[in-house]
Amino acid sequence: MKHLTPLAQEILQTLEPDPTRQAQWLEHAPLYPVSQDPEMESFKEWMEEAKQAGQKVFVAGDYDCDGIMATSIMVSGLRAFGLEVGFYIPDRIKEGYGLHPRTVGLAHEKGYQIIVTVDNGIKAAEALELAKTLGMTTIVTDHHTIEEETDCDVLIHPARLEDEFSTLCGAGVAYECVRALGQATDYHLIMAAVASIADVMPVTKQTRRLIQHGLDRLNEKKEIHISSFIKDSHVTETTLAFQVVPKINAIGRLSNMANANNVVRYLLSEDPAEIMKLNAQIEQINERRKTISAQMSEQAMRQVDPGQPVNLIMSPGFHEGIIGLVAGNLMNQTGKPTIVAAKNVDGFKMSMRAPEGFDCMAFLNPFPSFSACGGHKQAAGFSVDLDDYEAFERFIRQRGAQYEWSVPLEKNEIEIDESQIQIEAIESLDALRPFGPGFEMPVFKISKPAIKNLYDFQNARHRRYTLQSGVCCMRFNQPRSEISKSVNRIQCFEGELQISEYRGRKQASFMIDKIVYD
């Protein structure tokens, strides 16, 4: 077993109490062999036949980070294999998620004979049926839950592949497909790693290995498309989650200002000048996203009714690509399930975020009049027609008053002393990375922090506490209720350890997620 610092040993013991299983979390093993599943073999055969026959392949993608990375991996890999490949990602606002019949029709008109979906397709029954009617070959690669059989020629899905592939995201599935064709590159691996972090996949099995090796490549050598977004000299899964993923997602969110297809072109470009130009545009759109998100969050916070168990916030001026971020922000600030709605000519687009222990889909299920609805326990997206909004509002108030839920058992916690917040100690945790679902970093607690001073910035949205030891504890997006509270009442900081960099200088700091008062 690797030599671990006391802090790393304590974390490993906390997350994996069984000594006989601890070594598996320290492994840095090669990727599992290529899948031998019959569907993967069929995929290879279809692609070989398409190459021999000169058939054109159309890749149908999605507008979030996973979908964009999956599209880029699949298009790049199939072109390297020798195929003529086109692609399209739908407009989030105008078209919405998934493969649509209109897209199939346009692809057929342009002479595409094969459709390959990435990070979508499981629920595209109408579009797949049309493709079949038009004589097109349909290959679905997806990782979303299979609720009913998908009528397609080939289905590549983590639930159908060998067990080691069961935690893959959409880009992870795409990576395995191009790997099966012998076309996978280090760049494809990096994109699959970024997407796995973006979709918050369990950091186990092949996904763990993809992330480990992707991080290795980024730390060994800068990759111009991805590294251009990164400020830190050392890259971890946290770096990618905060410095890369939001920028890729921003383009899909603001589809009235930018086109997600251009991000694929950026990721596929080999022209340094074009890469830098598109990179600057992506950064600019992300800054716009942050501004809109902050403005919407402030407006939404003013509408919160403290007496309601579920927040329901609506404004005609809300941007529907940002409502999920705002719902998450309000949920974190209030500790309550939160629904944020944007109004358009057809009705209301809504996004819901909820704390652990609450089940969004179970909560929403009794409402009979959704025009569209999907999601999971902690998040949901849905639409309601204009005429049904008042009924929905009544439903939320009544359901919120009756619905029972409980906060789950406390997460793994580790009490630390200020003296442990050091660069060397935090860097030593690399031996255990990546952290994430299935191997989550414990919550660190600083009891009775000795606060020397505090500083509010950005109109008191954020606060920096400096301890007597000199350690900085950062509280981003602090709830308004905390601003006026006396620091003398603080019993404990809960949060995570982080290394921040500024102009090449590293600093160990503590990111506060929660403050406990007496």
C-alpha positions as CSV (number, residue, x, y, z in Angstrom):
1,M,0.0,0.0,0.0
2,K,1.2,3.5,-0.8
3,H,2.7,5.6,1.9
4,L,-0.1,7.9,3.1
5,T,0.0,11.0,5.2
6,P,-2.0,10.9,8.5
7,L,-4.8,13.0,6.9
8,A,-5.0,10.7,3.8
9,Q,-5.0,7.6,6.1
10,E,-7.9,9.0,8.2
11,I,-9.9,9.8,5.1
12,L,-9.3,6.3,3.7
13,Q,-10.2,4.7,7.0
14,T,-13.4,6.8,7.2
15,L,-14.5,6.0,3.6
16,E,-13.5,2.4,3.6
17,P,-13.4,0.9,7.1
18,D,-12.7,-2.7,5.8
19,P,-8.8,-3.0,5.7
20,T,-9.1,-5.8,3.1
21,R,-10.8,-3.4,0.6
22,Q,-8.7,-0.3,1.1
23,A,-6.0,-1.2,-1.4
24,Q,-8.5,-1.1,-4.3
25,W,-9.0,2.7,-3.8
26,L,-5.3,3.2,-4.1
27,E,-5.0,1.3,-7.3
28,H,-4.0,3.1,-10.5
29,A,-4.8,0.3,-12.8
30,P,-5.0,0.3,-16.7
31,L,-8.3,0.6,-18.3
32,Y,-10.4,-2.5,-18.5
33,P,-10.2,-4.4,-21.8
34,V,-12.5,-3.3,-24.6
35,S,-16.0,-4.6,-24.3
36,Q,-16.8,-7.9,-26.0
37,D,-20.6,-7.4,-25.7
38,P,-22.5,-8.6,-28.8
39,E,-24.0,-5.1,-29.3
40,M,-20.5,-3.6,-29.4
41,E,-19.5,-6.2,-31.9
42,S,-22.5,-5.3,-34.0
43,F,-21.5,-1.6,-33.8
44,K,-18.0,-2.5,-35.1
45,E,-19.5,-4.5,-38.0
46,W,-21.9,-1.7,-39.0
47,M,-19.1,0.8,-39.0
48,E,-16.9,-1.4,-41.1
49,E,-19.7,-2.1,-43.6
50,A,-20.4,1.7,-43.7
51,K,-16.8,2.4,-44.5
52,Q,-16.7,-0.2,-47.3
53,A,-20.0,1.1,-48.8
54,G,-19.1,4.8,-48.4
55,Q,-22.1,5.5,-46.3
56,K,-22.4,8.8,-44.4
57,V,-22.9,8.7,-40.6
58,F,-24.9,11.4,-38.7
59,V,-24.0,11.8,-35.0
60,A,-27.0,13.2,-32.9
61,G,-25.7,14.8,-29.7
62,D,-26.9,16.7,-26.6
63,Y,-26.2,20.3,-25.4
64,D,-24.7,19.6,-21.9
65,C,-21.0,19.0,-21.2
66,D,-21.4,15.2,-21.4
67,G,-23.3,15.4,-24.6
68,I,-20.9,17.8,-26.2
69,M,-17.9,15.7,-25.2
70,A,-19.6,12.5,-26.4
71,T,-20.4,14.1,-29.8
72,S,-16.8,15.3,-30.1
73,I,-15.4,11.9,-29.2
74,M,-17.7,10.0,-31.6
75,V,-17.3,12.3,-34.5
76,S,-13.5,12.4,-34.2
77,G,-13.2,8.6,-33.7
78,L,-15.5,7.7,-36.7
79,R,-13.7,10.2,-39.0
80,A,-10.3,8.7,-37.9
81,F,-11.8,5.3,-38.8
82,G,-12.4,6.5,-42.3
83,L,-16.0,7.5,-42.3
84,E,-17.7,10.7,-43.6
85,V,-19.4,12.1,-40.5
86,G,-21.7,15.0,-39.7
87,F,-23.2,16.0,-36.4
88,Y,-25.9,18.1,-34.8
89,I,-26.8,19.2,-31.2
90,P,-30.3,20.7,-30.8
91,D,-31.1,24.1,-29.4
92,R,-32.0,23.8,-25.8
93,I,-34.6,26.5,-25.8
94,K,-36.1,26.1,-29.3
95,E,-35.9,22.3,-29.7
96,G,-35.2,20.8,-26.4
97,Y,-33.5,17.5,-25.4
98,G,-33.0,14.5,-27.6
99,L,-33.3,13.3,-31.2
100,H,-36.3,14.9,-33.0
101,P,-38.2,13.6,-36.1
102,R,-37.4,16.9,-37.9
103,T,-33.6,16.3,-37.4
104,V,-34.0,12.8,-38.8
105,G,-35.8,14.1,-41.8
106,L,-33.1,16.7,-42.5
107,A,-30.3,14.2,-42.1
108,H,-32.0,11.8,-44.5
109,E,-32.4,14.6,-47.1
110,K,-28.7,15.3,-46.8
111,G,-27.8,11.7,-47.7
112,Y,-27.0,10.3,-44.3
113,Q,-27.8,6.6,-44.1
114,I,-26.7,5.9,-40.5
115,I,-27.7,7.7,-37.3
116,V,-25.6,7.3,-34.1
117,T,-27.0,9.0,-31.0
118,V,-24.7,9.9,-28.1
119,D,-25.9,10.7,-24.6
120,N,-29.5,10.5,-25.8
121,G,-31.8,8.2,-27.9
122,I,-33.3,5.9,-25.3
123,K,-36.5,7.9,-25.3
124,A,-36.5,9.0,-29.0
125,A,-39.2,6.5,-30.1
126,E,-40.9,8.7,-32.6
127,A,-37.6,9.9,-34.3
128,L,-36.2,6.3,-34.4
129,E,-39.4,5.0,-35.9
130,L,-39.2,7.7,-38.7
131,A,-35.6,6.8,-39.3
132,K,-36.5,3.1,-39.7
133,T,-39.4,4.1,-42.1
134,L,-36.8,6.0,-44.2
135,G,-34.5,3.0,-44.3
136,M,-31.9,4.4,-42.1
137,T,-29.7,2.4,-39.7
138,T,-30.2,3.5,-36.1
139,I,-27.5,3.1,-33.4
140,V,-28.3,4.3,-30.0
141,T,-25.5,5.0,-27.5
142,D,-26.9,6.4,-24.2
143,H,-26.6,6.0,-20.5
144,H,-30.0,7.3,-19.3
145,T,-32.4,4.9,-17.6
146,I,-34.0,2.3,-19.9
147,E,-37.7,2.4,-19.1
148,E,-38.9,0.5,-22.1
149,E,-37.3,-1.3,-25.0
150,T,-35.7,0.9,-27.7
151,D,-36.5,0.0,-31.3
152,C,-33.1,0.4,-33.0
153,D,-30.5,-1.7,-34.8
154,V,-27.8,-1.4,-32.1
155,L,-28.1,-0.3,-28.5
156,I,-24.9,0.4,-26.6
157,H,-25.8,1.1,-22.9
158,P,-23.8,0.7,-19.6
159,A,-26.6,-1.5,-18.2
160,R,-26.2,-3.9,-21.2
161,L,-22.4,-4.0,-21.2
162,E,-20.1,-5.9,-18.9
163,D,-20.4,-4.9,-15.2
164,E,-17.1,-2.9,-15.3
165,F,-18.7,-0.4,-17.7
166,S,-21.9,0.1,-15.7
167,T,-21.0,3.5,-14.3
168,L,-20.2,5.2,-17.7
169,C,-21.6,8.5,-18.7
170,G,-22.6,9.3,-22.4
171,A,-19.1,10.3,-23.3
172,G,-17.7,7.3,-21.5
173,V,-19.9,5.1,-23.8
174,A,-18.8,7.0,-26.9
175,Y,-15.1,6.5,-25.8
176,E,-15.6,2.8,-25.5
177,C,-17.1,2.7,-29.0
178,V,-14.2,4.5,-30.6
179,R,-11.8,2.4,-28.5
180,A,-13.5,-0.8,-29.9
181,L,-12.7,0.6,-33.4
182,G,-9.1,1.1,-32.4
183,Q,-9.3,4.9,-32.8
184,A,-9.2,6.1,-29.1
185,T,-6.6,8.8,-28.3
186,D,-5.4,10.5,-25.1
187,Y,-7.5,13.5,-26.1
188,H,-10.6,11.3,-26.3
189,L,-9.7,9.9,-22.8
190,I,-9.4,13.5,-21.4
191,M,-12.8,14.4,-22.8
192,A,-14.4,11.3,-21.3
193,A,-12.9,12.1,-18.0
194,V,-14.2,15.7,-18.1
195,A,-17.7,14.4,-19.0
196,S,-17.7,11.8,-16.2
197,I,-17.0,14.6,-13.7
198,A,-19.6,16.8,-15.3
199,D,-22.4,14.2,-15.0
200,V,-21.4,13.4,-11.4
201,M,-21.0,9.7,-12.2
202,P,-20.0,7.1,-9.5
203,V,-16.2,7.1,-9.3
204,T,-16.0,3.4,-9.5
205,K,-15.1,0.7,-12.1
206,Q,-14.1,1.9,-15.6
207,T,-15.2,5.5,-14.8
208,R,-12.7,5.7,-12.0
209,R,-9.9,4.6,-14.3
210,L,-11.0,7.0,-17.1
211,I,-10.8,9.9,-14.7
212,Q,-7.5,8.8,-13.2
213,H,-5.8,8.4,-16.6
214,G,-7.5,11.6,-17.9
215,L,-6.1,13.6,-15.0
216,D,-2.7,12.0,-15.6
217,R,-2.6,13.2,-19.2
218,L,-3.6,16.7,-18.3
219,N,-1.0,16.9,-15.6
220,E,1.7,15.5,-17.9
221,K,1.1,17.8,-20.8
222,K,-1.3,20.7,-21.4
223,E,-4.0,19.9,-23.9
224,I,-4.8,23.1,-25.8
225,H,-8.6,22.8,-25.9
226,I,-9.1,21.8,-22.2
227,S,-6.1,23.3,-20.5
228,S,-6.8,26.7,-21.9
229,F,-9.8,26.9,-19.4
230,I,-7.6,25.9,-16.4
231,K,-5.8,28.4,-14.2
232,D,-4.3,25.9,-11.7
233,S,-0.9,24.3,-12.3
234,H,-2.1,21.0,-10.9
235,V,-5.3,19.5,-12.2
236,T,-7.7,17.4,-10.0
237,E,-11.3,16.4,-10.5
238,T,-12.3,19.5,-8.5
239,T,-10.4,21.6,-11.0
240,L,-12.3,20.2,-13.9
241,A,-15.6,20.5,-12.1
242,F,-15.2,24.2,-11.4
243,Q,-12.9,25.5,-14.1
244,V,-14.0,23.6,-17.2
245,V,-17.4,22.0,-16.9
246,P,-19.4,25.3,-16.2
247,K,-17.9,26.9,-19.3
248,I,-18.9,24.1,-21.6
249,N,-22.3,23.9,-20.1
250,A,-22.8,27.7,-20.4
251,I,-23.0,27.5,-24.2
252,G,-25.9,25.0,-24.1
253,R,-27.7,27.0,-21.4
254,L,-27.6,30.3,-23.3
255,S,-28.6,28.9,-26.7
256,N,-30.2,32.2,-27.6
257,M,-26.7,33.7,-27.5
258,A,-24.4,30.8,-28.6
259,N,-24.5,27.5,-30.4
260,A,-23.4,24.3,-28.8
261,N,-22.4,22.9,-32.2
262,N,-19.6,25.5,-32.2
263,V,-18.2,24.0,-29.0
264,V,-17.9,20.7,-30.9
265,R,-16.1,22.5,-33.7
266,Y,-13.8,24.1,-31.0
267,L,-13.0,20.7,-29.5
268,L,-12.3,19.2,-33.0
269,S,-10.3,22.1,-34.4
270,E,-6.6,21.7,-35.0
271,D,-6.0,25.4,-35.9
272,P,-4.4,27.2,-32.9
273,A,-5.7,30.6,-34.0
274,E,-9.3,29.3,-34.3
275,I,-9.0,27.5,-31.0
276,M,-7.9,30.6,-29.2
277,K,-10.6,32.7,-30.8
278,L,-13.4,30.2,-29.9
279,N,-11.9,29.7,-26.4
280,A,-12.3,33.5,-25.8
281,Q,-15.9,33.4,-27.0
282,I,-16.7,30.5,-24.7
283,E,-15.1,32.4,-21.7
284,Q,-17.2,35.5,-22.7
285,I,-20.4,33.5,-22.8
286,N,-19.6,32.0,-19.4
287,E,-19.1,35.4,-17.9
288,R,-22.5,36.4,-19.2
289,R,-24.0,33.2,-17.7
290,K,-22.5,34.2,-14.3
291,T,-24.0,37.7,-14.5
292,I,-27.4,36.5,-15.5
293,S,-27.4,33.8,-12.8
294,A,-26.4,36.2,-10.1
295,Q,-29.1,38.7,-11.2
296,M,-31.8,36.0,-11.3
297,S,-30.8,34.5,-8.0
298,E,-31.1,37.9,-6.3
299,Q,-34.5,38.5,-7.8
300,A,-35.6,35.0,-6.9
301,M,-34.4,35.3,-3.3
302,R,-36.6,38.3,-2.8
303,Q,-39.6,36.2,-3.8
304,V,-39.0,33.4,-1.3
305,D,-41.9,32.9,1.2
306,P,-40.3,31.7,4.5
307,G,-43.6,30.1,5.5
308,Q,-43.7,27.7,2.5
309,P,-42.0,24.2,2.8
310,V,-41.3,24.2,-1.0
311,N,-40.1,27.3,-2.8
312,L,-41.9,28.1,-6.0
313,I,-40.5,31.1,-7.8
314,M,-41.7,32.4,-11.2
315,S,-40.8,35.5,-13.3
316,P,-41.6,36.1,-17.0
317,G,-38.1,37.6,-17.3
318,F,-36.2,34.5,-16.2
319,H,-33.9,32.8,-18.7
320,E,-35.0,29.2,-19.0
321,G,-31.4,28.0,-19.6
322,I,-30.4,29.3,-16.2
323,I,-33.4,28.3,-14.0
324,G,-31.7,25.1,-12.9
325,L,-28.7,27.0,-11.5
326,V,-30.9,29.4,-9.7
327,A,-33.0,26.6,-8.2
328,G,-29.8,25.0,-6.9
329,N,-28.6,28.3,-5.5
330,L,-31.9,28.9,-3.6
331,M,-32.1,25.4,-2.4
332,N,-28.6,25.7,-0.9
333,Q,-29.4,29.1,0.7
334,T,-32.8,28.1,2.2
335,G,-32.3,24.3,2.7
336,K,-35.7,23.7,1.0
337,P,-36.8,22.0,-2.2
338,T,-37.0,24.8,-4.8
339,I,-38.8,25.1,-8.2
340,V,-37.9,28.0,-10.5
341,A,-40.1,28.8,-13.5
342,A,-39.6,30.7,-16.7
343,K,-42.6,31.8,-18.7
344,N,-42.7,31.7,-22.5
345,V,-45.4,31.9,-25.2
346,D,-46.2,28.2,-24.9
347,G,-46.3,27.9,-21.1
348,F,-43.8,27.5,-18.3
349,K,-40.4,25.7,-18.3
350,M,-39.5,24.7,-14.7
351,S,-36.5,23.3,-12.9
352,M,-36.5,21.7,-9.5
353,R,-33.6,21.0,-7.1
354,A,-33.9,19.4,-3.7
355,P,-31.8,18.4,-0.7
356,E,-30.8,14.9,-0.1
357,G,-33.6,12.8,1.4
358,F,-36.2,14.5,-0.8
359,D,-37.5,12.8,-4.0
360,C,-38.5,15.3,-6.7
361,M,-40.1,12.8,-9.0
362,A,-42.1,11.1,-6.2
363,F,-43.2,14.6,-5.1
364,L,-44.3,15.7,-8.5
365,N,-45.8,12.5,-9.7
366,P,-49.4,13.1,-8.6
367,F,-49.8,16.2,-10.7
368,P,-51.7,15.1,-13.9
369,S,-51.0,17.9,-16.3
370,F,-47.3,18.1,-17.2
371,S,-46.7,18.6,-20.9
372,A,-43.2,17.1,-20.3
373,C,-41.4,15.9,-17.2
374,G,-38.2,14.1,-16.4
375,G,-35.5,13.9,-13.7
376,H,-34.5,12.0,-10.6
377,K,-34.5,12.3,-6.8
378,Q,-32.5,15.5,-6.4
379,A,-33.4,17.3,-9.7
380,A,-36.2,17.5,-12.2
381,G,-37.1,19.5,-15.3
382,F,-40.7,19.9,-16.5
383,S,-43.2,22.0,-18.5
384,V,-46.7,23.2,-17.7
385,D,-49.1,24.8,-20.2
386,L,-50.2,28.4,-19.5
387,D,-53.7,27.4,-18.5
388,D,-52.4,24.8,-15.9
389,Y,-50.1,27.1,-13.9
390,E,-52.6,28.1,-11.3
391,A,-53.5,24.5,-10.7
392,F,-49.9,23.6,-10.5
393,E,-49.3,26.4,-7.9
394,R,-52.2,25.1,-5.8
395,F,-50.8,21.5,-6.1
396,I,-47.3,22.6,-4.9
397,R,-48.7,24.4,-1.8
398,Q,-51.0,21.5,-0.9
399,R,-48.4,18.8,-1.7
400,G,-45.7,20.7,0.1
401,A,-47.7,20.9,3.3
402,Q,-48.4,17.1,3.2
403,Y,-45.3,15.6,1.8
404,E,-43.0,14.0,4.4
405,W,-39.3,13.6,3.9
406,S,-36.2,13.4,6.2
407,V,-32.6,14.5,5.9
408,P,-30.5,11.4,5.6
409,L,-27.9,10.3,8.1
410,E,-25.0,12.6,8.5
411,K,-22.3,12.3,5.9
412,N,-18.8,11.1,6.9
413,E,-17.2,13.9,8.9
414,I,-13.6,14.5,10.0
415,E,-12.7,17.0,12.7
416,I,-9.5,18.9,11.7
417,D,-7.3,21.4,13.4
418,E,-6.3,24.6,11.7
419,S,-2.7,23.4,11.7
420,Q,-3.7,20.5,9.3
421,I,-4.7,23.0,6.6
422,Q,-1.5,22.9,4.7
423,I,-0.5,22.6,1.1
424,E,1.4,19.3,1.6
425,A,-1.4,17.7,3.5
426,I,-4.0,18.6,0.8
427,E,-1.7,17.5,-2.1
428,S,-1.2,14.2,-0.4
429,L,-4.9,13.4,-1.0
430,D,-4.1,12.9,-4.7
431,A,-3.2,9.3,-3.7
432,L,-7.0,8.7,-3.1
433,R,-8.4,10.7,-6.0
434,P,-10.8,10.9,-7.7
435,F,-13.5,11.6,-5.1
436,G,-17.1,11.6,-6.0
437,P,-20.3,9.5,-5.7
438,G,-19.4,6.1,-4.3
439,F,-16.2,7.6,-2.7
440,E,-17.1,11.0,-1.5
441,M,-14.7,13.3,0.3
442,P,-15.8,13.6,3.9
443,V,-17.0,16.8,5.4
444,F,-14.3,18.6,7.3
445,K,-15.2,20.4,10.5
446,I,-13.3,23.2,12.3
447,S,-14.8,23.6,15.8
448,K,-14.6,26.9,17.6
449,P,-12.6,28.6,14.8
450,A,-10.4,31.4,16.1
451,I,-11.5,34.2,13.8
452,K,-9.1,37.1,13.4
453,N,-11.1,39.2,10.9
454,L,-13.7,38.9,8.1
455,Y,-14.2,40.7,4.8
456,D,-17.3,40.8,2.7
457,F,-17.1,41.3,-1.1
458,Q,-19.3,41.5,-4.2
459,N,-22.1,43.3,-2.3
460,A,-21.7,40.8,0.6
461,R,-22.5,37.8,-1.6
462,H,-19.2,36.3,-0.4
463,R,-17.2,36.4,2.8
464,R,-13.7,35.6,3.7
465,Y,-12.9,34.7,7.3
466,T,-9.2,34.9,8.3
467,L,-8.3,32.7,11.3
468,Q,-5.6,33.6,13.9
469,S,-3.3,31.0,12.2
470,G,-3.6,32.9,8.9
471,V,-5.8,30.3,7.2
472,C,-8.5,31.8,4.9
473,C,-12.0,30.3,5.1
474,M,-14.1,31.3,2.2
475,R,-17.9,31.4,2.3
476,F,-19.3,31.8,-1.2
477,N,-23.0,32.8,-1.8
478,Q,-23.6,33.3,1.9
479,P,-27.3,33.3,3.0
480,R,-28.5,36.8,3.8
481,S,-29.5,35.5,7.2
482,E,-25.8,35.0,8.1
483,I,-24.6,38.5,7.2
484,S,-25.8,40.1,10.4
485,K,-25.1,37.2,12.8
486,S,-22.3,37.7,15.3
487,V,-19.1,35.8,14.7
488,N,-19.0,35.1,18.4
489,R,-21.9,32.7,17.9
490,I,-20.0,30.5,15.4
491,Q,-19.6,27.0,16.8
492,C,-18.2,25.3,13.7
493,F,-17.3,25.6,10.1
494,E,-18.1,22.6,7.8
495,G,-16.6,22.3,4.4
496,E,-13.7,21.1,2.3
497,L,-10.0,21.7,1.9
498,Q,-8.7,23.4,-1.2
499,I,-5.5,24.7,-2.7
500,S,-6.0,28.0,-4.5
501,E,-3.5,29.6,-6.9
502,Y,-3.0,33.3,-7.7
503,R,-0.1,34.4,-10.0
504,G,1.7,31.1,-9.5
505,R,1.4,31.3,-5.7
506,K,-0.4,28.4,-3.9
507,Q,-2.4,28.8,-0.7
508,A,-4.1,26.2,1.4
509,S,-7.7,27.3,2.3
510,F,-11.0,26.1,3.6
511,M,-14.2,26.3,1.6
512,I,-17.1,26.7,3.9
513,D,-20.3,24.8,3.0
514,K,-22.2,25.4,6.3
515,I,-21.7,27.5,9.4
516,V,-23.2,26.1,12.7
517,Y,-24.2,28.8,15.2
518,D,-25.1,28.4,18.9
